[in-house]
Amino acid sequence: MAERKKPQGRKGPIRISDVGLEWAIIDFPGEKAARELMIAEMFVRAANRLIMYPSAEQPSYVPFSELIQNAENDVDFTINTGRGVKRLEVTEFAPLYQHGPRFEDAPRQLDQGTKSDLLLELLRKKSARQGGANRLLLVYVTEQGFWIDPITIEIVRRALSHESPQFERVYFVSPHSITAGMVWEIFPGTPHPFFATLNDHDLRRRQARFPHPEDFSEE
Protein backbone atom coordinates (compact mmCIF):
# COMPACT_ATOMS: atom_id res chain seq x y z
CA MET A 1 0.00 0.00 0.00
CA ALA A 2 1.33 3.43 -0.95
CA GLU A 3 2.23 5.65 1.98
CA ARG A 4 -0.17 8.52 2.58
CA LYS A 5 1.15 11.94 1.62
CA LYS A 6 2.18 14.07 4.58
CA PRO A 7 1.11 17.72 4.30
CA GLN A 8 3.64 20.50 4.71
CA GLY A 9 3.71 24.19 5.33
CA ARG A 10 5.78 26.86 3.61
CA LYS A 11 9.31 27.49 4.82
CA GLY A 12 12.52 28.57 3.19
CA PRO A 13 15.02 31.40 2.79
CA ILE A 14 14.61 34.76 1.10
CA ARG A 15 16.89 35.04 -1.92
CA ILE A 16 17.78 37.80 -4.37
CA SER A 17 16.71 37.02 -7.92
CA ASP A 18 16.45 38.91 -11.20
CA VAL A 19 13.00 40.14 -10.18
CA GLY A 20 13.99 41.12 -6.65
CA LEU A 21 13.45 39.24 -3.39
CA GLU A 22 12.17 35.70 -3.79
CA TRP A 23 10.87 33.28 -1.17
CA ALA A 24 12.57 29.95 -1.96
CA ILE A 25 10.03 27.58 -0.40
CA ILE A 26 11.53 24.18 0.40
CA ASP A 27 9.96 21.22 -1.39
CA PHE A 28 9.86 18.66 1.41
CA PRO A 29 9.30 15.00 0.49
CA GLY A 30 5.63 14.12 0.64
CA GLU A 31 6.05 10.67 2.20
CA LYS A 32 6.57 10.56 5.96
CA ALA A 33 9.56 8.17 5.92
CA ALA A 34 11.33 10.09 3.16
CA ARG A 35 10.79 13.42 4.90
CA GLU A 36 12.04 12.13 8.25
CA LEU A 37 15.13 10.69 6.57
CA MET A 38 15.81 14.06 4.94
CA ILE A 39 15.46 15.82 8.30
CA ALA A 40 17.62 13.29 10.17
CA GLU A 41 20.39 13.47 7.55
CA MET A 42 20.21 17.26 7.66
CA PHE A 43 20.54 17.11 11.44
CA VAL A 44 23.66 14.93 11.27
CA ARG A 45 25.36 17.25 8.78
CA ALA A 46 24.46 20.43 10.66
CA ALA A 47 25.07 19.15 14.20
CA ASN A 48 28.53 17.86 13.31
CA ARG A 49 29.41 21.42 12.29
CA LEU A 50 27.66 23.44 14.98
CA ILE A 51 24.99 23.08 17.66
CA MET A 52 23.65 26.33 19.07
CA TYR A 53 23.87 26.56 22.87
CA PRO A 54 24.67 22.93 23.76
CA SER A 55 25.00 21.95 27.39
CA ALA A 56 28.34 22.97 28.84
CA GLU A 57 27.92 20.58 31.77
CA GLN A 58 26.90 17.38 29.98
CA PRO A 59 29.19 15.36 27.66
CA SER A 60 28.80 16.15 23.97
CA TYR A 61 27.07 13.65 21.69
CA VAL A 62 29.01 14.86 18.65
CA PRO A 63 30.00 13.34 16.28
CA PHE A 64 26.87 11.75 14.87
CA SER A 65 27.23 9.00 12.28
CA GLU A 66 25.86 5.72 10.92
CA LEU A 67 22.25 6.82 10.73
CA ILE A 68 19.88 3.88 10.18
CA GLN A 69 16.17 4.29 9.50
CA ASN A 70 14.17 1.76 11.47
CA ALA A 71 10.99 -0.08 10.51
CA GLU A 72 7.59 1.52 10.96
CA ASN A 73 6.12 1.35 14.48
CA ASP A 74 9.61 1.63 15.97
CA VAL A 75 11.65 4.62 17.12
CA ASP A 76 12.49 6.33 13.84
CA PHE A 77 16.29 5.95 13.68
CA THR A 78 19.32 4.34 15.25
CA ILE A 79 22.37 6.57 15.28
CA ASN A 80 25.93 6.38 16.52
CA THR A 81 27.08 9.26 18.73
CA GLY A 82 30.07 10.32 20.74
CA ARG A 83 28.30 8.69 23.70
CA GLY A 84 27.50 5.41 21.98
CA VAL A 85 24.54 4.11 19.97
CA LYS A 86 21.28 5.98 20.54
CA ARG A 87 17.73 5.93 19.20
CA LEU A 88 16.48 9.08 17.47
CA GLU A 89 12.80 10.04 17.26
CA VAL A 90 11.83 12.72 14.72
CA THR A 91 8.69 14.85 15.05
CA GLU A 92 7.25 17.92 13.38
CA PHE A 93 6.05 20.90 15.41
CA ALA A 94 2.82 21.78 13.60
CA PRO A 95 0.06 22.76 16.08
CA LEU A 96 -2.67 22.74 13.44
CA TYR A 97 -5.29 21.49 15.89
CA GLN A 98 -5.05 24.85 17.64
CA HIS A 99 -3.95 27.00 14.66
CA GLY A 100 -5.25 25.41 11.49
CA PRO A 101 -6.66 22.98 10.63
CA ARG A 102 -4.70 23.29 7.38
CA PHE A 103 -1.23 24.69 6.86
CA GLU A 104 -2.85 27.27 4.60
CA ASP A 105 -4.65 28.60 7.68
CA ALA A 106 -1.52 28.80 9.86
CA PRO A 107 -0.75 32.24 11.30
CA ARG A 108 2.32 34.15 10.20
CA GLN A 109 3.27 34.71 13.84
CA LEU A 110 2.58 33.15 17.22
CA ASP A 111 3.54 34.96 20.39
CA GLN A 112 6.34 33.25 22.26
CA GLY A 113 4.22 32.37 25.30
CA THR A 114 1.62 30.57 23.18
CA LYS A 115 4.24 28.89 21.03
CA SER A 116 6.24 27.63 24.01
CA ASP A 117 3.12 26.14 25.63
CA LEU A 118 2.28 24.29 22.41
CA LEU A 119 5.83 23.01 22.03
CA LEU A 120 5.92 21.82 25.64
CA GLU A 121 2.64 19.98 25.05
CA LEU A 122 4.19 18.18 22.08
CA LEU A 123 7.37 17.31 23.99
CA ARG A 124 5.40 15.90 26.92
CA LYS A 125 3.38 13.67 24.59
CA LYS A 126 6.47 12.42 22.77
CA SER A 127 8.25 11.83 26.08
CA ALA A 128 5.37 9.73 27.39
CA ARG A 129 5.04 7.69 24.19
CA GLN A 130 8.54 7.36 22.75
CA GLY A 131 10.83 8.46 25.56
CA GLY A 132 13.28 6.12 27.25
CA ALA A 133 16.90 5.36 27.97
CA ASN A 134 19.40 6.13 25.20
CA ARG A 135 16.82 8.09 23.22
CA LEU A 136 17.06 11.49 21.55
CA LEU A 137 14.27 13.67 20.16
CA LEU A 138 14.59 15.85 17.07
CA VAL A 139 11.96 18.50 16.34
CA TYR A 140 11.58 20.27 12.98
CA VAL A 141 9.12 22.61 11.24
CA THR A 142 7.89 22.98 7.68
CA GLU A 143 5.83 26.14 8.34
CA GLN A 144 7.44 29.54 8.82
CA GLY A 145 4.71 30.64 11.21
CA PHE A 146 5.64 27.80 13.57
CA TRP A 147 9.39 28.46 13.51
CA ILE A 148 10.86 27.88 16.99
CA ASP A 149 12.61 31.15 17.75
CA PRO A 150 15.31 31.76 20.41
CA ILE A 151 12.86 33.19 22.97
CA THR A 152 10.61 30.14 22.67
CA ILE A 153 13.63 27.84 22.94
CA GLU A 154 14.74 29.59 26.14
CA ILE A 155 11.25 29.41 27.70
CA VAL A 156 11.02 25.70 26.92
CA ARG A 157 14.60 25.03 28.03
CA ARG A 158 13.84 26.56 31.42
CA ALA A 159 10.64 24.53 31.77
CA LEU A 160 12.41 21.28 30.89
CA SER A 161 15.14 22.01 33.44
CA HIS A 162 12.42 21.49 36.09
CA GLU A 163 10.58 18.60 34.40
CA SER A 164 13.14 16.57 32.51
CA PRO A 165 11.72 14.69 29.51
CA GLN A 166 12.37 10.99 28.97
CA PHE A 167 14.94 11.85 26.31
CA GLU A 168 18.65 12.39 26.89
CA ARG A 169 18.64 15.28 24.43
CA VAL A 170 16.01 17.35 22.65
CA TYR A 171 17.17 19.12 19.48
CA PHE A 172 15.55 21.47 17.00
CA VAL A 173 16.67 21.64 13.37
CA SER A 174 15.50 24.55 11.25
CA PRO A 175 15.71 23.67 7.53
CA HIS A 176 17.29 26.31 5.28
CA SER A 177 17.15 24.20 2.11
CA ILE A 178 16.51 20.61 1.10
CA THR A 179 19.90 19.63 2.59
CA ALA A 180 21.06 22.40 4.95
CA GLY A 181 19.80 23.61 8.30
CA MET A 182 20.77 24.87 11.75
CA VAL A 183 20.56 22.93 15.02
CA TRP A 184 19.72 24.13 18.53
CA GLU A 185 19.89 22.04 21.68
CA ILE A 186 16.68 22.62 23.62
CA PHE A 187 17.38 20.13 26.41
CA PRO A 188 19.43 20.25 28.49
CA GLY A 189 20.96 23.15 26.59
CA THR A 190 22.69 26.25 27.87
CA PRO A 191 20.95 29.48 28.95
CA HIS A 192 20.86 32.07 26.21
CA PRO A 193 23.05 34.95 27.45
CA PHE A 194 20.78 37.58 25.88
CA PHE A 195 17.93 36.61 28.24
CA ALA A 196 20.02 36.07 31.36
CA THR A 197 18.61 39.12 33.18
CA LEU A 198 14.96 38.19 32.58
CA ASN A 199 13.00 36.06 35.02
CA ASP A 200 10.53 33.49 33.68
CA HIS A 201 7.55 35.85 33.89
CA ASP A 202 9.28 38.68 32.06
CA LEU A 203 10.67 36.31 29.44
CA ARG A 204 7.17 35.06 28.59
CA ARG A 205 5.94 38.63 28.31
CA ARG A 206 8.79 39.64 26.04
CA GLN A 207 7.44 39.82 22.52
CA ALA A 208 9.61 39.69 19.41
CA ARG A 209 8.22 39.74 15.91
CA PHE A 210 10.29 37.86 13.38
CA PRO A 211 9.66 38.93 9.77
CA HIS A 212 7.67 36.47 7.69
CA PRO A 213 8.81 36.03 4.06
CA GLU A 214 5.41 37.23 2.85
CA ASP A 215 6.06 40.54 4.62
CA PHE A 216 8.81 41.31 2.13
CA SER A 217 6.64 40.59 -0.89
CA GLU A 218 4.01 43.04 0.34
CA GLU A 219 6.36 45.99 0.72
Backbone as CSV, one residue per row, in Angstrom:
resi,resn,N_x,N_y,N_z,CA_x,CA_y,CA_z,C_x,C_y,C_z
1,MET,0.840,-1.192,0.000,0.000,0.000,0.000,0.874,1.240,0.000
2,ALA,0.549,2.210,-0.864,1.334,3.433,-0.952,1.177,4.250,0.329
3,GLU,2.267,4.857,0.756,2.231,5.652,1.977,1.461,6.944,1.723
4,ARG,0.629,7.313,2.698,-0.168,8.524,2.577,0.731,9.756,2.562
5,LYS,0.369,10.714,1.713,1.146,11.941,1.624,1.036,12.729,2.926
6,LYS,2.150,13.274,3.365,2.182,14.065,4.583,2.146,15.543,4.195
7,PRO,1.177,16.299,4.686,1.111,17.715,4.300,2.306,18.488,4.833
8,GLN,2.537,19.650,4.254,3.636,20.498,4.707,3.212,21.953,4.637
9,GLY,3.932,22.765,5.393,3.710,24.194,5.328,4.639,24.827,4.306
10,ARG,4.893,26.119,4.512,5.782,26.859,3.614,6.914,27.446,4.445
11,LYS,8.126,27.017,4.117,9.308,27.489,4.825,10.473,27.504,3.858
12,GLY,11.345,28.480,4.029,12.523,28.566,3.185,13.131,29.956,3.271
13,PRO,14.307,30.125,2.694,15.019,31.398,2.787,14.513,32.425,1.769
14,ILE,14.820,33.679,2.051,14.608,34.763,1.096,15.880,34.922,0.270
15,ARG,15.736,34.920,-1.042,16.885,35.041,-1.925,16.696,36.206,-2.884
16,ILE,17.808,36.722,-3.375,17.780,37.798,-4.367,17.791,37.176,-5.755
17,SER,16.796,37.521,-6.557,16.709,37.017,-7.917,16.668,38.187,-8.892
18,ASP,16.508,37.872,-10.172,16.451,38.913,-11.195,15.248,39.827,-11.023
19,VAL,14.217,39.337,-10.360,13.000,40.136,-10.177,12.907,40.710,-8.767
20,GLY,13.975,40.581,-8.000,13.987,41.116,-6.646,14.084,40.018,-5.604
21,LEU,13.421,40.225,-4.461,13.448,39.239,-3.390,12.491,38.100,-3.702
22,GLU,12.954,36.887,-3.475,12.172,35.700,-3.790,12.176,34.757,-2.596
23,TRP,11.003,34.251,-2.257,10.872,33.283,-1.167,11.086,31.894,-1.753
24,ALA,12.215,31.273,-1.422,12.566,29.953,-1.956,11.977,28.880,-1.044
25,ILE,10.723,28.550,-1.244,10.031,27.583,-0.400,10.609,26.184,-0.620
26,ILE,10.916,25.503,0.468,11.527,24.178,0.403,10.476,23.149,-0.013
27,ASP,10.833,22.303,-0.941,9.955,21.225,-1.389,10.292,19.971,-0.573
28,PHE,9.624,19.817,0.552,9.864,18.664,1.410,9.274,17.402,0.766
29,PRO,9.902,16.251,0.983,9.304,15.000,0.490,7.905,14.819,1.048
30,GLY,7.012,14.286,0.215,5.633,14.117,0.637,5.402,12.913,1.526
31,GLU,6.222,11.871,1.383,6.047,10.672,2.199,6.732,10.857,3.553
32,LYS,6.082,10.371,4.601,6.570,10.563,5.964,7.985,10.017,6.143
33,ALA,8.244,8.787,5.710,9.557,8.170,5.918,10.640,8.935,5.174
34,ALA,10.348,9.349,3.943,11.330,10.094,3.155,11.612,11.453,3.774
35,ARG,10.577,12.100,4.271,10.794,13.416,4.898,11.610,13.285,6.177
36,GLU,11.295,12.298,6.995,12.037,12.130,8.245,13.487,11.766,7.973
37,LEU,13.744,10.997,6.925,15.131,10.692,6.568,15.862,11.955,6.131
38,MET,15.210,12.788,5.343,15.808,14.061,4.937,16.171,14.909,6.157
39,ILE,15.241,14.998,7.109,15.457,15.817,8.299,16.573,15.232,9.157
40,ALA,16.587,13.921,9.343,17.621,13.287,10.172,18.997,13.444,9.539
41,GLU,19.097,13.280,8.222,20.387,13.466,7.551,20.827,14.918,7.630
42,MET,19.890,15.842,7.506,20.212,17.262,7.664,20.747,17.541,9.064
43,PHE,20.101,16.948,10.062,20.541,17.114,11.442,21.978,16.643,11.629
44,VAL,22.303,15.469,11.110,23.656,14.928,11.265,24.688,15.883,10.657
45,ARG,24.420,16.339,9.434,25.365,17.251,8.785,25.531,18.542,9.577
46,ALA,24.407,19.137,9.976,24.461,20.429,10.655,25.034,20.313,12.060
47,ALA,24.611,19.293,12.815,25.069,19.146,14.197,26.556,18.861,14.277
48,ASN,27.092,18.147,13.304,28.526,17.860,13.315,29.358,19.108,13.030
49,ARG,28.721,20.135,12.485,29.414,21.416,12.286,29.225,22.347,13.474
50,LEU,27.951,22.478,13.915,27.656,23.441,14.976,26.298,23.132,15.588
51,ILE,26.245,23.134,16.919,24.989,23.081,17.656,24.905,24.354,18.483
52,MET,23.825,25.081,18.334,23.653,26.327,19.069,23.311,26.044,20.531
53,TYR,24.092,26.608,21.427,23.874,26.555,22.871,23.732,25.144,23.434
54,PRO,24.713,24.271,23.152,24.671,22.933,23.758,25.037,23.011,25.239
55,SER,24.677,21.989,25.966,24.997,21.945,27.389,26.510,22.008,27.592
56,ALA,26.921,22.870,28.508,28.337,22.970,28.843,28.705,22.017,29.969
57,GLU,27.690,21.440,30.617,27.924,20.580,31.772,27.813,19.095,31.445
58,GLN,27.093,18.769,30.365,26.903,17.382,29.982,27.848,17.019,28.835
59,PRO,28.296,15.758,28.751,29.186,15.360,27.660,28.519,15.555,26.296
60,SER,29.315,15.940,25.319,28.802,16.154,23.972,28.468,14.823,23.289
61,TYR,27.431,14.830,22.464,27.066,13.652,21.685,27.657,13.680,20.280
62,VAL,28.314,14.769,19.944,29.010,14.855,18.655,30.257,13.985,18.712
63,PRO,30.623,13.298,17.608,30.005,13.339,16.277,28.871,12.326,16.143
64,PHE,27.945,12.651,15.226,26.865,11.750,14.875,27.233,11.036,13.570
65,SER,26.893,9.766,13.488,27.231,9.000,12.281,26.369,7.750,12.213
66,GLU,26.501,7.028,11.103,25.863,5.721,10.915,24.372,5.759,11.225
67,LEU,23.685,6.677,10.567,22.245,6.821,10.731,21.529,5.668,10.025
68,ILE,20.648,4.986,10.742,19.884,3.875,10.179,18.401,4.138,10.428
69,GLN,17.609,4.106,9.355,16.167,4.290,9.500,15.527,2.964,9.877
70,ASN,14.776,2.985,10.957,14.166,1.760,11.466,12.816,1.494,10.810
71,ALA,12.283,0.303,11.053,10.985,-0.082,10.505,9.878,0.754,11.130
72,GLU,8.751,0.802,10.434,7.589,1.520,10.960,7.175,0.913,12.291
73,ASN,6.558,1.752,13.141,6.121,1.351,14.482,7.293,1.090,15.416
74,ASP,8.434,1.676,15.111,9.614,1.628,15.975,10.087,3.070,16.138
75,VAL,11.004,3.311,17.078,11.654,4.620,17.120,12.299,4.856,15.757
76,ASP,12.218,6.063,15.251,12.487,6.331,13.837,13.872,5.900,13.362
77,PHE,14.931,6.197,14.146,16.291,5.947,13.680,17.155,5.384,14.799
78,THR,18.198,4.684,14.384,19.316,4.335,15.254,20.508,5.137,14.753
79,ILE,21.276,5.696,15.682,22.368,6.575,15.282,23.540,6.412,16.243
80,ASN,24.728,6.435,15.689,25.925,6.377,16.520,26.307,7.793,16.939
81,THR,26.709,7.952,18.204,27.077,9.262,18.731,28.404,9.159,19.489
82,GLY,28.870,10.307,19.924,30.069,10.323,20.740,29.879,9.681,22.096
83,ARG,28.626,9.358,22.438,28.304,8.689,23.697,27.705,7.302,23.452
84,GLY,27.993,6.749,22.281,27.498,5.407,21.982,26.275,5.423,21.083
85,VAL,25.694,4.249,20.862,24.543,4.106,19.973,23.282,4.593,20.690
86,LYS,22.511,5.426,19.995,21.278,5.980,20.540,20.141,5.752,19.555
87,ARG,18.931,5.982,20.038,17.734,5.933,19.199,17.242,7.374,19.026
88,LEU,16.858,7.704,17.801,16.478,9.077,17.466,15.038,9.106,16.968
89,GLU,14.186,9.834,17.677,12.803,10.036,17.257,12.687,11.415,16.602
90,VAL,11.987,11.474,15.474,11.829,12.720,14.719,10.363,13.121,14.737
91,THR,10.078,14.397,15.015,8.691,14.852,15.054,8.587,16.276,14.539
92,GLU,7.480,16.565,13.890,7.246,17.921,13.380,6.432,18.723,14.388
93,PHE,6.837,19.966,14.604,6.049,20.896,15.410,5.093,21.615,14.464
94,ALA,3.841,21.223,14.505,2.823,21.782,13.604,1.487,21.786,14.349
95,PRO,1.279,22.745,15.254,0.062,22.758,16.080,-1.172,23.194,15.294
96,LEU,-1.545,22.389,14.305,-2.671,22.745,13.441,-4.019,22.522,14.124
97,TYR,-4.039,21.685,15.151,-5.289,21.493,15.893,-5.725,22.812,16.515
98,GLN,-4.749,23.575,17.005,-5.047,24.850,17.638,-4.975,26.017,16.654
99,HIS,-4.175,25.885,15.603,-3.952,26.997,14.664,-3.961,26.457,13.239
100,GLY,-5.115,26.001,12.806,-5.249,25.413,11.488,-6.700,25.457,11.038
101,PRO,-7.232,24.326,10.566,-6.662,22.976,10.625,-5.727,22.635,9.473
102,ARG,-5.593,23.541,8.503,-4.696,23.292,7.383,-3.493,24.213,7.500
103,PHE,-2.391,23.811,6.859,-1.233,24.687,6.862,-1.563,26.033,6.224
104,GLU,-2.474,26.024,5.244,-2.850,27.275,4.596,-3.479,28.265,5.565
105,ASP,-4.005,27.752,6.682,-4.645,28.600,7.682,-3.702,28.990,8.814
106,ALA,-2.470,28.526,8.771,-1.524,28.795,9.858,-1.226,30.287,9.948
107,PRO,-1.072,30.818,11.156,-0.750,32.239,11.305,0.686,32.539,10.887
108,ARG,0.938,33.763,10.512,2.315,34.152,10.198,3.165,34.222,11.457
109,GLN,2.546,34.555,12.577,3.266,34.713,13.837,2.468,34.088,14.967
110,LEU,3.159,33.532,15.939,2.581,33.152,17.220,3.418,33.825,18.295
111,ASP,2.744,34.377,19.319,3.538,34.963,20.391,4.299,33.863,21.112
112,GLN,5.427,34.240,21.703,6.339,33.247,22.264,5.729,32.464,23.424
113,GLY,4.864,33.090,24.217,4.223,32.366,25.302,3.326,31.257,24.789
114,THR,2.499,31.575,23.791,1.619,30.574,23.185,2.420,29.473,22.511
115,LYS,3.434,29.861,21.763,4.240,28.886,21.031,4.966,27.936,21.989
116,SER,5.510,28.479,23.067,6.243,27.627,24.010,5.307,26.639,24.703
117,ASP,4.080,27.062,25.017,3.117,26.144,25.633,2.776,24.998,24.680
118,LEU,2.602,25.314,23.402,2.281,24.293,22.414,3.451,23.334,22.209
119,LEU,4.661,23.874,22.189,5.830,23.015,22.028,6.013,22.111,23.242
120,LEU,5.817,22.641,24.431,5.920,21.815,25.638,4.877,20.712,25.636
121,GLU,3.682,21.003,25.153,2.644,19.976,25.052,3.090,18.849,24.138
122,LEU,3.677,19.200,22.999,4.187,18.184,22.082,5.292,17.362,22.725
123,LEU,6.244,18.018,23.390,7.373,17.305,23.987,6.919,16.367,25.101
124,ARG,5.919,16.775,25.865,5.404,15.900,26.918,4.759,14.646,26.327
125,LYS,4.011,14.820,25.238,3.379,13.668,24.592,4.425,12.721,24.021
126,LYS,5.431,13.270,23.344,6.469,12.419,22.770,7.257,11.723,23.870
127,SER,7.513,12.419,24.966,8.252,11.828,26.077,7.491,10.653,26.666
128,ALA,6.178,10.798,26.813,5.370,9.735,27.390,5.273,8.525,26.464
129,ARG,5.268,8.766,25.158,5.037,7.685,24.194,6.327,7.056,23.674
130,GLN,7.312,7.883,23.368,8.537,7.360,22.746,9.794,7.563,23.592
131,GLY,9.667,8.202,24.740,10.835,8.458,25.559,11.400,7.185,26.183
132,GLY,12.645,7.257,26.614,13.277,6.118,27.254,14.779,6.276,27.287
133,ALA,15.449,5.308,27.864,16.903,5.356,27.974,17.542,5.334,26.590
134,ASN,18.622,6.081,26.438,19.397,6.125,25.196,18.581,6.641,24.008
135,ARG,17.665,7.557,24.287,16.824,8.092,23.217,16.983,9.613,23.110
136,LEU,16.953,10.073,21.867,17.057,11.492,21.549,15.812,11.893,20.774
137,LEU,15.428,13.159,20.895,14.270,13.669,20.164,14.710,14.830,19.284
138,LEU,14.283,14.797,18.031,14.593,15.846,17.067,13.295,16.461,16.567
139,VAL,13.147,17.761,16.752,11.963,18.505,16.337,12.311,19.331,15.104
140,TYR,11.375,19.424,14.156,11.577,20.266,12.979,10.267,20.959,12.629
141,VAL,10.316,21.908,11.725,9.125,22.606,11.242,9.164,22.686,9.723
142,THR,7.980,22.716,9.114,7.890,22.985,7.680,7.098,24.266,7.414
143,GLU,6.639,24.931,8.472,5.827,26.136,8.336,6.513,27.301,9.029
144,GLN,6.730,28.384,8.276,7.445,29.540,8.820,6.760,30.110,10.052
145,GLY,5.430,30.090,10.070,4.707,30.637,11.212,4.898,29.857,12.497
146,PHE,5.386,28.624,12.393,5.636,27.795,13.573,7.129,27.697,13.911
147,TRP,7.951,28.499,13.248,9.393,28.462,13.511,9.661,28.661,15.004
148,ILE,10.550,27.844,15.553,10.858,27.879,16.987,12.004,28.864,17.202
149,ASP,11.658,30.046,17.627,12.609,31.150,17.749,13.389,31.058,19.062
150,PRO,14.466,31.851,19.211,15.310,31.762,20.414,14.581,32.032,21.720
151,ILE,13.599,32.934,21.730,12.863,33.189,22.969,12.059,31.953,23.357
152,THR,11.372,31.367,22.396,10.610,30.143,22.665,11.520,29.025,23.152
153,ILE,12.676,28.872,22.513,13.629,27.844,22.942,14.040,28.064,24.392
154,GLU,14.302,29.313,24.768,14.736,29.590,26.140,13.615,29.324,27.141
155,ILE,12.378,29.695,26.811,11.255,29.410,27.701,11.116,27.902,27.914
156,VAL,11.178,27.146,26.828,11.022,25.697,26.915,12.214,25.065,27.627
157,ARG,13.410,25.554,27.349,14.602,25.026,28.027,14.465,25.172,29.538
158,ARG,14.004,26.335,29.987,13.837,26.557,31.425,12.789,25.612,32.005
159,ALA,11.694,25.435,31.282,10.641,24.528,31.773,11.158,23.100,31.882
160,LEU,11.907,22.651,30.880,12.411,21.277,30.894,13.497,21.066,31.946
161,SER,14.135,22.145,32.379,15.136,22.005,33.442,14.482,21.627,34.768
162,HIS,13.154,21.850,34.878,12.417,21.494,36.094,11.596,20.223,35.915
163,GLU,11.359,19.810,34.673,10.581,18.598,34.402,11.249,17.852,33.253
164,SER,12.337,17.201,33.542,13.142,16.573,32.505,12.325,15.580,31.690
165,PRO,12.405,15.659,30.353,11.719,14.686,29.508,12.427,13.339,29.552
166,GLN,11.776,12.328,29.025,12.366,10.987,28.970,13.222,10.820,27.713
167,PHE,13.964,11.867,27.390,14.942,11.846,26.310,16.246,12.417,26.850
168,GLU,17.365,11.880,26.422,18.646,12.388,26.890,18.951,13.756,26.301
169,ARG,18.474,13.991,25.086,18.639,15.280,24.428,17.387,15.587,23.616
170,VAL,17.055,16.873,23.553,16.008,17.346,22.653,16.639,18.413,21.767
171,TYR,16.578,18.203,20.455,17.167,19.118,19.484,16.085,19.705,18.589
172,PHE,16.392,20.857,18.025,15.553,21.467,16.997,16.418,21.762,15.789
173,VAL,15.980,21.297,14.604,16.668,21.636,13.367,15.743,22.496,12.527
174,SER,16.250,23.632,12.088,15.498,24.553,11.248,16.016,24.424,9.823
175,PRO,15.233,23.849,8.903,15.711,23.672,7.527,15.898,25.006,6.808
176,HIS,17.018,25.139,6.107,17.293,26.308,5.282,17.202,25.969,3.803
177,SER,17.266,24.685,3.488,17.148,24.202,2.112,16.801,22.724,2.206
178,ILE,16.825,22.033,1.092,16.510,20.611,1.102,17.593,19.792,1.802
179,THR,18.798,20.371,1.968,19.904,19.627,2.593,20.502,20.319,3.812
180,ALA,20.356,21.642,3.921,21.059,22.400,4.955,20.093,22.947,6.002
181,GLY,20.598,23.052,7.220,19.801,23.611,8.303,20.688,24.018,9.462
182,MET,20.048,24.482,10.540,20.770,24.874,11.752,20.149,24.157,12.935
183,VAL,20.995,23.746,13.887,20.555,22.930,15.017,20.705,23.694,16.328
184,TRP,19.682,23.634,17.146,19.722,24.127,18.529,19.526,22.953,19.472
185,GLU,20.155,23.022,20.627,19.887,22.042,21.683,18.907,22.668,22.657
186,ILE,17.703,22.111,22.717,16.678,22.625,23.622,16.847,22.061,25.024
187,PHE,17.179,20.764,25.112,17.383,20.133,26.411,18.609,19.240,26.363
188,PRO,19.510,19.312,27.367,19.426,20.254,28.489,19.815,21.677,28.105
189,GLY,20.646,21.829,27.094,20.965,23.153,26.585,21.711,24.040,27.558
190,THR,21.998,25.227,27.082,22.688,26.251,27.867,21.856,27.525,27.844
191,PRO,21.728,28.235,28.956,20.953,29.476,28.954,21.449,30.449,27.893
192,HIS,20.508,31.069,27.203,20.861,32.068,26.207,21.321,33.328,26.932
193,PRO,22.533,33.801,26.689,23.046,34.949,27.447,22.230,36.221,27.261
194,PHE,21.548,36.360,26.137,20.782,37.577,25.876,19.604,37.724,26.827
195,PHE,19.107,36.574,27.372,17.935,36.615,28.236,18.285,36.370,29.698
196,ALA,19.560,36.439,30.026,20.023,36.068,31.365,19.419,36.945,32.461
197,THR,19.124,38.204,32.154,18.613,39.121,33.180,17.100,39.053,33.338
198,LEU,16.424,38.264,32.530,14.964,38.188,32.576,14.517,36.977,33.390
199,ASN,13.578,37.197,34.319,13.000,36.059,35.020,11.976,35.388,34.103
200,ASP,11.421,34.259,34.534,10.525,33.492,33.679,9.299,34.305,33.259
201,HIS,8.742,35.058,34.186,7.550,35.852,33.890,7.851,36.909,32.838
202,ASP,8.937,37.631,33.012,9.281,38.681,32.060,9.676,38.108,30.702
203,LEU,10.293,36.935,30.705,10.669,36.312,29.442,9.426,35.942,28.639
204,ARG,8.399,35.407,29.301,7.167,35.057,28.594,6.457,36.296,28.057
205,ARG,6.601,37.393,28.750,5.942,38.629,28.308,6.717,39.335,27.208
206,ARG,7.965,38.978,27.051,8.788,39.641,26.040,8.332,39.189,24.650
207,GLN,7.939,40.127,23.848,7.439,39.824,22.520,8.457,40.251,21.461
208,ALA,8.714,39.378,20.528,9.611,39.694,19.411,8.935,39.220,18.141
209,ARG,8.832,40.095,17.185,8.221,39.738,15.906,9.324,39.457,14.902
210,PHE,9.301,38.253,14.368,10.295,37.856,13.380,9.664,37.965,12.000
211,PRO,10.277,38.701,11.082,9.659,38.931,9.773,9.306,37.626,9.062
212,HIS,8.111,37.606,8.503,7.670,36.475,7.688,8.031,36.775,6.231
213,PRO,8.436,35.768,5.456,8.810,36.028,4.062,7.742,36.756,3.258
214,GLU,6.462,36.538,3.573,5.412,37.233,2.847,5.416,38.730,3.131
215,ASP,5.987,39.121,4.289,6.057,40.543,4.616,6.891,41.298,3.578
216,PHE,7.941,40.653,3.093,8.812,41.310,2.125,8.108,41.506,0.797
217,SER,7.297,40.527,0.413,6.645,40.594,-0.888,5.544,41.632,-0.914
218,GLU,5.093,42.074,0.280,4.015,43.038,0.342,4.518,44.470,0.424
219,GLU,5.819,44.632,0.586,6.357,45.987,0.719,6.389,46.697,-0.633
